[in-house]
């Protein structure tokens, strides 16, 4: 079982590989799809666009947050796309 730090390193490496080949400026959904694809190739369990609850006092919002990607139920990835760096 991989640690959060090991998973984070893999995720950064995958994102660097994608950015090197595609560069900036595409839609976030394109990067998200490719990141998921590359991580699955590494036999990692990936959840995409998963709704997560948010609790506040006695208020529970079942869909308070939507995670872009969750890797191995340990590492949450929030992807952002910009036109240029």
mmCIF file as gemmi writes it, N, C-alpha and C atoms, coordinates in Angstrom:
data_model
loop_
_atom_site.group_PDB
_atom_site.id
_atom_site.type_symbol
_atom_site.label_atom_id
_atom_site.label_alt_id
_atom_site.label_comp_id
_atom_site.label_asym_id
_atom_site.label_entity_id
_atom_site.label_seq_id
_atom_site.pdbx_PDB_ins_code
_atom_site.Cartn_x
_atom_site.Cartn_y
_atom_site.Cartn_z
_atom_site.occupancy
_atom_site.B_iso_or_equiv
_atom_site.pdbx_formal_charge
_atom_site.auth_seq_id
_atom_site.auth_asym_id
_atom_site.pdbx_PDB_model_num
ATOM 1 N N . UNK Axp A 1 ? 0.852 -1.181 0 1 0 ? 1 A 1
ATOM 2 C CA . UNK Axp A 1 ? 0 0 0 1 0 ? 1 A 1
ATOM 3 C C . UNK Axp A 1 ? 0.896 1.242 0 1 0 ? 1 A 1
ATOM 4 N N . UNK Axp A 2 ? 0.624 2.157 -0.898 1 0 ? 2 A 1
ATOM 5 C CA . UNK Axp A 2 ? 1.451 3.352 -1.045 1 0 ? 2 A 1
ATOM 6 C C . UNK Axp A 2 ? 1.035 4.439 -0.059 1 0 ? 2 A 1
ATOM 7 N N . UNK Axp A 3 ? 2.027 5.196 0.37 1 0 ? 3 A 1
ATOM 8 C CA . UNK Axp A 3 ? 1.751 6.327 1.261 1 0 ? 3 A 1
ATOM 9 C C . UNK Axp A 3 ? 1.213 7.503 0.459 1 0 ? 3 A 1
ATOM 10 N N . UNK Axp A 4 ? 0.688 8.481 1.169 1 0 ? 4 A 1
ATOM 11 C CA . UNK Axp A 4 ? 0.189 9.692 0.517 1 0 ? 4 A 1
ATOM 12 C C . UNK Axp A 4 ? 1.316 10.406 -0.231 1 0 ? 4 A 1
ATOM 13 N N . UNK Axp A 5 ? 2.518 10.421 0.346 1 0 ? 5 A 1
ATOM 14 C CA . UNK Axp A 5 ? 3.654 11.064 -0.316 1 0 ? 5 A 1
ATOM 15 C C . UNK Axp A 5 ? 4.05 10.342 -1.603 1 0 ? 5 A 1
ATOM 16 N N . UNK Axp A 6 ? 4.018 9.027 -1.584 1 0 ? 6 A 1
ATOM 17 C CA . UNK Axp A 6 ? 4.338 8.255 -2.794 1 0 ? 6 A 1
ATOM 18 C C . UNK Axp A 6 ? 3.292 8.492 -3.88 1 0 ? 6 A 1
ATOM 19 N N . UNK Axp A 7 ? 2.026 8.53 -3.489 1 0 ? 7 A 1
ATOM 20 C CA . UNK Axp A 7 ? 0.962 8.808 -4.448 1 0 ? 7 A 1
ATOM 21 C C . UNK Axp A 7 ? 1.088 10.216 -5.017 1 0 ? 7 A 1
ATOM 22 N N . UNK Axp A 8 ? 1.425 11.168 -4.158 1 0 ? 8 A 1
ATOM 23 C CA . UNK Axp A 8 ? 1.587 12.55 -4.606 1 0 ? 8 A 1
ATOM 24 C C . UNK Axp A 8 ? 2.722 12.664 -5.614 1 0 ? 8 A 1
ATOM 25 N N . UNK Axp A 9 ? 3.815 11.956 -5.377 1 0 ? 9 A 1
ATOM 26 C CA . UNK Axp A 9 ? 4.935 11.98 -6.314 1 0 ? 9 A 1
ATOM 27 C C . UNK Axp A 9 ? 4.502 11.436 -7.674 1 0 ? 9 A 1
ATOM 28 N N . UNK Axp A 10 ? 3.789 10.31 -7.673 1 0 ? 10 A 1
ATOM 29 C CA . UNK Axp A 10 ? 3.287 9.749 -8.929 1 0 ? 10 A 1
ATOM 30 C C . UNK Axp A 10 ? 2.369 10.738 -9.643 1 0 ? 10 A 1
ATOM 31 N N . UNK Axp A 11 ? 1.483 11.37 -8.894 1 0 ? 11 A 1
ATOM 32 C CA . UNK Axp A 11 ? 0.536 12.321 -9.484 1 0 ? 11 A 1
ATOM 33 C C . UNK Axp A 11 ? 1.274 13.508 -10.111 1 0 ? 11 A 1
ATOM 34 N N . UNK Axp A 12 ? 2.264 14.038 -9.401 1 0 ? 12 A 1
ATOM 35 C CA . UNK Axp A 12 ? 3.041 15.169 -9.94 1 0 ? 12 A 1
ATOM 36 C C . UNK Axp A 12 ? 3.798 14.736 -11.191 1 0 ? 12 A 1
ATOM 37 N N . UNK Axp A 13 ? 4.391 13.558 -11.156 1 0 ? 13 A 1
ATOM 38 C CA . UNK Axp A 13 ? 5.119 13.058 -12.322 1 0 ? 13 A 1
ATOM 39 C C . UNK Axp A 13 ? 4.196 12.919 -13.534 1 0 ? 13 A 1
ATOM 40 N N . UNK Axp A 14 ? 3.003 12.384 -13.315 1 0 ? 14 A 1
ATOM 41 C CA . UNK Axp A 14 ? 2.031 12.236 -14.403 1 0 ? 14 A 1
ATOM 42 C C . UNK Axp A 14 ? 1.631 13.607 -14.949 1 0 ? 14 A 1
ATOM 43 N N . UNK Axp A 15 ? 1.357 14.541 -14.06 1 0 ? 15 A 1
ATOM 44 C CA . UNK Axp A 15 ? 0.955 15.883 -14.5 1 0 ? 15 A 1
ATOM 45 C C . UNK Axp A 15 ? 2.083 16.578 -15.258 1 0 ? 15 A 1
ATOM 46 N N . UNK Axp A 16 ? 3.315 16.39 -14.821 1 0 ? 16 A 1
ATOM 47 C CA . UNK Axp A 16 ? 4.451 16.985 -15.52 1 0 ? 16 A 1
ATOM 48 C C . UNK Axp A 16 ? 4.58 16.397 -16.919 1 0 ? 16 A 1
ATOM 49 N N . UNK Axp A 17 ? 4.414 15.083 -17.03 1 0 ? 17 A 1
ATOM 50 C CA . UNK Axp A 17 ? 4.474 14.404 -18.332 1 0 ? 17 A 1
ATOM 51 C C . UNK Axp A 17 ? 3.41 14.965 -19.278 1 0 ? 17 A 1
ATOM 52 N N . UNK Axp A 18 ? 2.204 15.125 -18.764 1 0 ? 18 A 1
ATOM 53 C CA . UNK Axp A 18 ? 1.098 15.632 -19.587 1 0 ? 18 A 1
ATOM 54 C C . UNK Axp A 18 ? 1.361 17.075 -19.992 1 0 ? 18 A 1
ATOM 55 N N . UNK Axp A 19 ? 1.792 17.898 -19.041 1 0 ? 19 A 1
ATOM 56 C CA . UNK Axp A 19 ? 2.056 19.307 -19.343 1 0 ? 19 A 1
ATOM 57 C C . UNK Axp A 19 ? 3.185 19.445 -20.364 1 0 ? 19 A 1
ATOM 58 N N . UNK Axp A 20 ? 4.199 18.59 -20.254 1 0 ? 20 A 1
ATOM 59 C CA . UNK Axp A 20 ? 5.32 18.638 -21.187 1 0 ? 20 A 1
ATOM 60 C C . UNK Axp A 20 ? 4.854 18.332 -22.614 1 0 ? 20 A 1
ATOM 61 N N . UNK Axp A 21 ? 3.95 17.372 -22.752 1 0 ? 21 A 1
ATOM 62 C CA . UNK Axp A 21 ? 3.467 16.99 -24.092 1 0 ? 21 A 1
ATOM 63 C C . UNK Axp A 21 ? 2.402 17.932 -24.634 1 0 ? 21 A 1
ATOM 64 N N . UNK Axp A 22 ? 1.477 18.366 -23.796 1 0 ? 22 A 1
ATOM 65 C CA . UNK Axp A 22 ? 0.339 19.151 -24.279 1 0 ? 22 A 1
ATOM 66 C C . UNK Axp A 22 ? 0.471 20.649 -24.037 1 0 ? 22 A 1
ATOM 67 N N . UNK Axp A 23 ? 1.237 21.029 -23.015 1 0 ? 23 A 1
ATOM 68 C CA . UNK Axp A 23 ? 1.352 22.437 -22.676 1 0 ? 23 A 1
ATOM 69 C C . UNK Axp A 23 ? 0.081 22.96 -22.018 1 0 ? 23 A 1
ATOM 70 N N . UNK Axp A 24 ? 0.045 24.274 -21.746 1 0 ? 24 A 1
ATOM 71 C CA . UNK Axp A 24 ? -1.122 24.884 -21.105 1 0 ? 24 A 1
ATOM 72 C C . UNK Axp A 24 ? -2.199 25.234 -22.133 1 0 ? 24 A 1
ATOM 73 N N . UNK Axp A 25 ? -3.367 25.601 -21.63 1 0 ? 25 A 1
ATOM 74 C CA . UNK Axp A 25 ? -4.398 26.184 -22.482 1 0 ? 25 A 1
ATOM 75 C C . UNK Axp A 25 ? -5.577 25.31 -22.853 1 0 ? 25 A 1
ATOM 76 N N . UNK Axp A 26 ? -5.527 24.014 -22.544 1 0 ? 26 A 1
ATOM 77 C CA . UNK Axp A 26 ? -6.679 23.153 -22.842 1 0 ? 26 A 1
ATOM 78 C C . UNK Axp A 26 ? -7.698 23.24 -21.71 1 0 ? 26 A 1
ATOM 79 N N . UNK Axp A 27 ? -8.876 22.734 -21.966 1 0 ? 27 A 1
ATOM 80 C CA . UNK Axp A 27 ? -9.903 22.698 -20.923 1 0 ? 27 A 1
ATOM 81 C C . UNK Axp A 27 ? -9.467 21.784 -19.782 1 0 ? 27 A 1
ATOM 82 N N . UNK Axp A 28 ? -9.876 22.155 -18.584 1 0 ? 28 A 1
ATOM 83 C CA . UNK Axp A 28 ? -9.559 21.347 -17.406 1 0 ? 28 A 1
ATOM 84 C C . UNK Axp A 28 ? -10.042 19.911 -17.576 1 0 ? 28 A 1
ATOM 85 N N . UNK Axp A 29 ? -11.191 19.73 -18.201 1 0 ? 29 A 1
ATOM 86 C CA . UNK Axp A 29 ? -11.753 18.387 -18.379 1 0 ? 29 A 1
ATOM 87 C C . UNK Axp A 29 ? -10.844 17.499 -19.238 1 0 ? 29 A 1
ATOM 88 N N . UNK Axp A 30 ? -10.12 18.091 -20.172 1 0 ? 30 A 1
ATOM 89 C CA . UNK Axp A 30 ? -9.19 17.319 -21.005 1 0 ? 30 A 1
ATOM 90 C C . UNK Axp A 30 ? -8.048 16.8 -20.142 1 0 ? 30 A 1
ATOM 91 N N . UNK Axp A 31 ? -7.444 17.688 -19.359 1 0 ? 31 A 1
ATOM 92 C CA . UNK Axp A 31 ? -6.354 17.274 -18.471 1 0 ? 31 A 1
ATOM 93 C C . UNK Axp A 31 ? -6.842 16.226 -17.473 1 0 ? 31 A 1
ATOM 94 N N . UNK Axp A 32 ? -8.029 16.44 -16.937 1 0 ? 32 A 1
ATOM 95 C CA . UNK Axp A 32 ? -8.578 15.51 -15.946 1 0 ? 32 A 1
ATOM 96 C C . UNK Axp A 32 ? -8.718 14.11 -16.528 1 0 ? 32 A 1
ATOM 97 N N . UNK Axp A 33 ? -9.245 14.032 -17.729 1 0 ? 33 A 1
ATOM 98 C CA . UNK Axp A 33 ? -9.432 12.734 -18.392 1 0 ? 33 A 1
ATOM 99 C C . UNK Axp A 33 ? -8.089 12.033 -18.613 1 0 ? 33 A 1
ATOM 100 N N . UNK Axp A 34 ? -7.083 12.791 -19.044 1 0 ? 34 A 1
ATOM 101 C CA . UNK Axp A 34 ? -5.776 12.202 -19.327 1 0 ? 34 A 1
ATOM 102 C C . UNK Axp A 34 ? -5.065 11.818 -18.036 1 0 ? 34 A 1
ATOM 103 N N . UNK Axp A 35 ? -5.169 12.64 -17.006 1 0 ? 35 A 1
ATOM 104 C CA . UNK Axp A 35 ? -4.573 12.292 -15.709 1 0 ? 35 A 1
ATOM 105 C C . UNK Axp A 35 ? -5.193 11.002 -15.201 1 0 ? 35 A 1
ATOM 106 N N . UNK Axp A 36 ? -6.51 10.901 -15.257 1 0 ? 36 A 1
ATOM 107 C CA . UNK Axp A 36 ? -7.176 9.669 -14.815 1 0 ? 36 A 1
ATOM 108 C C . UNK Axp A 36 ? -6.667 8.473 -15.623 1 0 ? 36 A 1
ATOM 109 N N . UNK Axp A 37 ? -6.597 8.616 -16.92 1 0 ? 37 A 1
ATOM 110 C CA . UNK Axp A 37 ? -6.129 7.538 -17.804 1 0 ? 37 A 1
ATOM 111 C C . UNK Axp A 37 ? -4.72 7.089 -17.412 1 0 ? 37 A 1
ATOM 112 N N . UNK Axp A 38 ? -3.806 8.047 -17.231 1 0 ? 38 A 1
ATOM 113 C CA . UNK Axp A 38 ? -2.418 7.734 -16.901 1 0 ? 38 A 1
ATOM 114 C C . UNK Axp A 38 ? -2.298 7.079 -15.525 1 0 ? 38 A 1
ATOM 115 N N . UNK Axp A 39 ? -3.071 7.535 -14.559 1 0 ? 39 A 1
ATOM 116 C CA . UNK Axp A 39 ? -3.023 6.941 -13.226 1 0 ? 39 A 1
ATOM 117 C C . UNK Axp A 39 ? -3.602 5.531 -13.218 1 0 ? 39 A 1
ATOM 118 N N . UNK Axp A 40 ? -4.643 5.318 -13.991 1 0 ? 40 A 1
ATOM 119 C CA . UNK Axp A 40 ? -5.216 3.962 -14.093 1 0 ? 40 A 1
ATOM 120 C C . UNK Axp A 40 ? -4.214 2.999 -14.752 1 0 ? 40 A 1
ATOM 121 N N . UNK Axp A 41 ? -3.413 3.499 -15.677 1 0 ? 41 A 1
ATOM 122 C CA . UNK Axp A 41 ? -2.379 2.665 -16.295 1 0 ? 41 A 1
ATOM 123 C C . UNK Axp A 41 ? -1.375 2.174 -15.25 1 0 ? 41 A 1
ATOM 124 N N . UNK Axp A 42 ? -1.261 2.897 -14.14 1 0 ? 42 A 1
ATOM 125 C CA . UNK Axp A 42 ? -0.378 2.502 -13.042 1 0 ? 42 A 1
ATOM 126 C C . UNK Axp A 42 ? -1.102 1.604 -12.037 1 0 ? 42 A 1
ATOM 127 N N . UNK Axp A 43 ? -2.285 1.137 -12.424 1 0 ? 43 A 1
ATOM 128 C CA . UNK Axp A 43 ? -3.108 0.252 -11.586 1 0 ? 43 A 1
ATOM 129 C C . UNK Axp A 43 ? -3.525 0.895 -10.269 1 0 ? 43 A 1
ATOM 130 N N . UNK Axp A 44 ? -3.8 2.194 -10.31 1 0 ? 44 A 1
ATOM 131 C CA . UNK Axp A 44 ? -4.283 2.904 -9.137 1 0 ? 44 A 1
ATOM 132 C C . UNK Axp A 44 ? -5.799 3.005 -9.189 1 0 ? 44 A 1
ATOM 133 N N . UNK Axp A 45 ? -6.425 2.94 -8.019 1 0 ? 45 A 1
ATOM 134 C CA . UNK Axp A 45 ? -7.875 3.118 -7.918 1 0 ? 45 A 1
ATOM 135 C C . UNK Axp A 45 ? -8.174 4.613 -7.948 1 0 ? 45 A 1
ATOM 136 N N . UNK Axp A 46 ? -8.971 5.035 -8.929 1 0 ? 46 A 1
ATOM 137 C CA . UNK Axp A 46 ? -9.27 6.448 -9.126 1 0 ? 46 A 1
ATOM 138 C C . UNK Axp A 46 ? -10.779 6.661 -9.058 1 0 ? 46 A 1
ATOM 139 N N . UNK Axp A 47 ? -11.183 7.676 -8.302 1 0 ? 47 A 1
ATOM 140 C CA . UNK Axp A 47 ? -12.574 8.13 -8.31 1 0 ? 47 A 1
ATOM 141 C C . UNK Axp A 47 ? -12.56 9.529 -8.908 1 0 ? 47 A 1
ATOM 142 N N . UNK Axp A 48 ? -13.51 9.797 -9.799 1 0 ? 48 A 1
ATOM 143 C CA . UNK Axp A 48 ? -13.523 11.067 -10.525 1 0 ? 48 A 1
ATOM 144 C C . UNK Axp A 48 ? -14.858 11.779 -10.311 1 0 ? 48 A 1
ATOM 145 N N . UNK Axp A 49 ? -14.773 13.088 -10.083 1 0 ? 49 A 1
ATOM 146 C CA . UNK Axp A 49 ? -15.957 13.925 -9.881 1 0 ? 49 A 1
ATOM 147 C C . UNK Axp A 49 ? -16.848 13.328 -8.794 1 0 ? 49 A 1
ATOM 148 N N . UNK Axp A 50 ? -16.238 13.012 -7.682 1 0 ? 50 A 1
ATOM 149 C CA . UNK Axp A 50 ? -16.959 12.383 -6.566 1 0 ? 50 A 1
ATOM 150 C C . UNK Axp A 50 ? -17.497 13.45 -5.618 1 0 ? 50 A 1
ATOM 151 N N . UNK Axp A 51 ? -18.779 13.349 -5.324 1 0 ? 51 A 1
ATOM 152 C CA . UNK Axp A 51 ? -19.401 14.247 -4.35 1 0 ? 51 A 1
ATOM 153 C C . UNK Axp A 51 ? -18.997 13.821 -2.942 1 0 ? 51 A 1
ATOM 154 N N . UNK Axp A 52 ? -18.608 14.804 -2.137 1 0 ? 52 A 1
ATOM 155 C CA . UNK Axp A 52 ? -18.221 14.551 -0.752 1 0 ? 52 A 1
ATOM 156 C C . UNK Axp A 52 ? -19.058 15.425 0.172 1 0 ? 52 A 1
ATOM 157 N N . UNK Axp A 53 ? -19.428 14.903 1.327 1 0 ? 53 A 1
ATOM 158 C CA . UNK Axp A 53 ? -20.237 15.696 2.257 1 0 ? 53 A 1
ATOM 159 C C . UNK Axp A 53 ? -19.417 16.758 2.98 1 0 ? 53 A 1
ATOM 160 N N . UNK Axp A 54 ? -20.104 17.793 3.391 1 0 ? 54 A 1
ATOM 161 C CA . UNK Axp A 54 ? -19.523 18.829 4.248 1 0 ? 54 A 1
ATOM 162 C C . UNK Axp A 54 ? -20.438 18.963 5.457 1 0 ? 54 A 1
ATOM 163 N N . UNK Axp A 55 ? -19.845 18.921 6.646 1 0 ? 55 A 1
ATOM 164 C CA . UNK Axp A 55 ? -20.614 19.041 7.889 1 0 ? 55 A 1
ATOM 165 C C . UNK Axp A 55 ? -20.34 20.387 8.539 1 0 ? 55 A 1
ATOM 166 N N . UNK Axp A 56 ? -21.414 21.014 8.974 1 0 ? 56 A 1
ATOM 167 C CA . UNK Axp A 56 ? -21.307 22.291 9.676 1 0 ? 56 A 1
ATOM 168 C C . UNK Axp A 56 ? -22.308 22.265 10.818 1 0 ? 56 A 1
ATOM 169 N N . UNK Axp A 57 ? -21.818 22.273 12.053 1 0 ? 57 A 1
ATOM 170 C CA . UNK Axp A 57 ? -22.682 22.135 13.221 1 0 ? 57 A 1
ATOM 171 C C . UNK Axp A 57 ? -23.609 20.944 13.015 1 0 ? 57 A 1
ATOM 172 N N . UNK Axp A 58 ? -24.92 21.175 13.018 1 0 ? 58 A 1
ATOM 173 C CA . UNK Axp A 58 ? -25.888 20.098 12.797 1 0 ? 58 A 1
ATOM 174 C C . UNK Axp A 58 ? -26.32 19.991 11.343 1 0 ? 58 A 1
ATOM 175 N N . UNK Axp A 59 ? -25.718 20.771 10.484 1 0 ? 59 A 1
ATOM 176 C CA . UNK Axp A 59 ? -26.051 20.773 9.066 1 0 ? 59 A 1
ATOM 177 C C . UNK Axp A 59 ? -25.099 19.849 8.317 1 0 ? 59 A 1
ATOM 178 N N . UNK Axp A 60 ? -25.67 18.915 7.55 1 0 ? 60 A 1
ATOM 179 C CA . UNK Axp A 60 ? -24.85 18.024 6.732 1 0 ? 60 A 1
ATOM 180 C C . UNK Axp A 60 ? -25.245 18.211 5.274 1 0 ? 60 A 1
ATOM 181 N N . UNK Axp A 61 ? -24.31 18.724 4.496 1 0 ? 61 A 1
ATOM 182 C CA . UNK Axp A 61 ? -24.528 18.883 3.056 1 0 ? 61 A 1
ATOM 183 C C . UNK Axp A 61 ? -23.975 17.639 2.362 1 0 ? 61 A 1
ATOM 184 N N . UNK Axp A 62 ? -24.861 16.813 1.846 1 0 ? 62 A 1
ATOM 185 C CA . UNK Axp A 62 ? -24.434 15.553 1.229 1 0 ? 62 A 1
ATOM 186 C C . UNK Axp A 62 ? -23.509 15.782 0.043 1 0 ? 62 A 1
ATOM 187 N N . UNK Axp A 63 ? -23.759 16.844 -0.71 1 0 ? 63 A 1
ATOM 188 C CA . UNK Axp A 63 ? -22.943 17.155 -1.878 1 0 ? 63 A 1
ATOM 189 C C . UNK Axp A 63 ? -22.308 18.529 -1.703 1 0 ? 63 A 1
ATOM 190 N N . UNK Axp A 64 ? -21.578 18.68 -0.615 1 0 ? 64 A 1
ATOM 191 C CA . UNK Axp A 64 ? -20.988 19.964 -0.3 1 0 ? 64 A 1
ATOM 192 C C . UNK Axp A 64 ? -19.74 20.276 -1.106 1 0 ? 64 A 1
ATOM 193 N N . UNK Axp A 65 ? -19.096 19.242 -1.628 1 0 ? 65 A 1
ATOM 194 C CA . UNK Axp A 65 ? -17.852 19.423 -2.355 1 0 ? 65 A 1
ATOM 195 C C . UNK Axp A 65 ? -17.747 18.33 -3.411 1 0 ? 65 A 1
ATOM 196 N N . UNK Axp A 66 ? -17.223 18.673 -4.564 1 0 ? 66 A 1
ATOM 197 C CA . UNK Axp A 66 ? -16.998 17.672 -5.608 1 0 ? 66 A 1
ATOM 198 C C . UNK Axp A 66 ? -15.509 17.615 -5.911 1 0 ? 66 A 1
ATOM 199 N N . UNK Axp A 67 ? -14.907 16.455 -5.643 1 0 ? 67 A 1
ATOM 200 C CA . UNK Axp A 67 ? -13.478 16.247 -5.884 1 0 ? 67 A 1
ATOM 201 C C . UNK Axp A 67 ? -13.245 15.9 -7.344 1 0 ? 67 A 1
ATOM 202 N N . UNK Axp A 68 ? -12.24 16.541 -7.96 1 0 ? 68 A 1
ATOM 203 C CA . UNK Axp A 68 ? -11.902 16.189 -9.34 1 0 ? 68 A 1
ATOM 204 C C . UNK Axp A 68 ? -11.453 14.733 -9.415 1 0 ? 68 A 1
ATOM 205 N N . UNK Axp A 69 ? -10.421 14.397 -8.663 1 0 ? 69 A 1
ATOM 206 C CA . UNK Axp A 69 ? -9.905 13.028 -8.638 1 0 ? 69 A 1
ATOM 207 C C . UNK Axp A 69 ? -9.523 12.656 -7.21 1 0 ? 69 A 1
ATOM 208 N N . UNK Axp A 70 ? -9.794 11.412 -6.843 1 0 ? 70 A 1
ATOM 209 C CA . UNK Axp A 70 ? -9.314 10.872 -5.576 1 0 ? 70 A 1
ATOM 210 C C . UNK Axp A 70 ? -8.535 9.61 -5.928 1 0 ? 70 A 1
ATOM 211 N N . UNK Axp A 71 ? -7.29 9.564 -5.473 1 0 ? 71 A 1
ATOM 212 C CA . UNK Axp A 71 ? -6.391 8.47 -5.813 1 0 ? 71 A 1
ATOM 213 C C . UNK Axp A 71 ? -6.263 7.539 -4.615 1 0 ? 71 A 1
ATOM 214 N N . UNK Axp A 72 ? -6.596 6.265 -4.847 1 0 ? 72 A 1
ATOM 215 C CA . UNK Axp A 72 ? -6.444 5.231 -3.815 1 0 ? 72 A 1
ATOM 216 C C . UNK Axp A 72 ? -7.147 5.581 -2.507 1 0 ? 72 A 1
ATOM 217 N N . UNK Axp A 73 ? -8.208 6.354 -2.592 1 0 ? 73 A 1
ATOM 218 C CA . UNK Axp A 73 ? -8.974 6.775 -1.41 1 0 ? 73 A 1
ATOM 219 C C . UNK Axp A 73 ? -8.125 7.546 -0.398 1 0 ? 73 A 1
ATOM 220 N N . UNK Axp A 74 ? -6.987 8.109 -0.851 1 0 ? 74 A 1
ATOM 221 C CA . UNK Axp A 74 ? -6.076 8.788 0.063 1 0 ? 74 A 1
ATOM 222 C C . UNK Axp A 74 ? -5.726 10.206 -0.363 1 0 ? 74 A 1
ATOM 223 N N . UNK Axp A 75 ? -5.596 10.415 -1.663 1 0 ? 75 A 1
ATOM 224 C CA . UNK Axp A 75 ? -5.074 11.677 -2.172 1 0 ? 75 A 1
ATOM 225 C C . UNK Axp A 75 ? -6.116 12.365 -3.041 1 0 ? 75 A 1
ATOM 226 N N . UNK Axp A 76 ? -6.488 13.562 -2.654 1 0 ? 76 A 1
ATOM 227 C CA . UNK Axp A 76 ? -7.467 14.333 -3.406 1 0 ? 76 A 1
ATOM 228 C C . UNK Axp A 76 ? -6.729 15.272 -4.363 1 0 ? 76 A 1
ATOM 229 N N . UNK Axp A 77 ? -7.11 15.246 -5.646 1 0 ? 77 A 1
ATOM 230 C CA . UNK Axp A 77 ? -6.503 16.133 -6.639 1 0 ? 77 A 1
ATOM 231 C C . UNK Axp A 77 ? -7.547 17.121 -7.134 1 0 ? 77 A 1
ATOM 232 N N . UNK Axp A 78 ? -7.199 18.377 -7.078 1 0 ? 78 A 1
ATOM 233 C CA . UNK Axp A 78 ? -8.045 19.44 -7.621 1 0 ? 78 A 1
ATOM 234 C C . UNK Axp A 78 ? -7.246 20.047 -8.777 1 0 ? 78 A 1
ATOM 235 N N . UNK Axp A 79 ? -7.73 19.854 -9.994 1 0 ? 79 A 1
ATOM 236 C CA . UNK Axp A 79 ? -7.008 20.316 -11.172 1 0 ? 79 A 1
ATOM 237 C C . UNK Axp A 79 ? -7.446 21.713 -11.56 1 0 ? 79 A 1
ATOM 238 N N . UNK Axp A 80 ? -6.492 22.504 -12.028 1 0 ? 80 A 1
ATOM 239 C CA . UNK Axp A 80 ? -6.763 23.849 -12.53 1 0 ? 80 A 1
ATOM 240 C C . UNK Axp A 80 ? -6.059 24.001 -13.864 1 0 ? 80 A 1
ATOM 241 N N . UNK Axp A 81 ? -6.703 24.696 -14.767 1 0 ? 81 A 1
ATOM 242 C CA . UNK Axp A 81 ? -6.133 24.908 -16.086 1 0 ? 81 A 1
ATOM 243 C C . UNK Axp A 81 ? -6.027 26.412 -16.344 1 0 ? 81 A 1
ATOM 244 N N . UNK Axp A 82 ? -4.903 26.823 -16.903 1 0 ? 82 A 1
ATOM 245 C CA . UNK Axp A 82 ? -4.686 28.219 -17.253 1 0 ? 82 A 1
ATOM 246 C C . UNK Axp A 82 ? -4.231 28.318 -18.704 1 0 ? 82 A 1
ATOM 247 N N . UNK Axp A 83 ? -4.448 29.483 -19.3 1 0 ? 83 A 1
ATOM 248 C CA . UNK Axp A 83 ? -4.075 29.669 -20.688 1 0 ? 83 A 1
ATOM 249 C C . UNK Axp A 83 ? -2.567 29.666 -20.89 1 0 ? 83 A 1
ATOM 250 N N . UNK Axp A 84 ? -1.853 30.307 -19.95 1 0 ? 84 A 1
ATOM 251 C CA . UNK Axp A 84 ? -0.417 30.305 -20.044 1 0 ? 84 A 1
ATOM 252 C C . UNK Axp A 84 ? 0.199 30.445 -18.659 1 0 ? 84 A 1
ATOM 253 N N . UNK Axp A 85 ? 1.438 29.991 -18.571 1 0 ? 85 A 1
ATOM 254 C CA . UNK Axp A 85 ? 2.146 30.072 -17.298 1 0 ? 85 A 1
ATOM 255 C C . UNK Axp A 85 ? 3.237 31.11 -17.423 1 0 ? 85 A 1
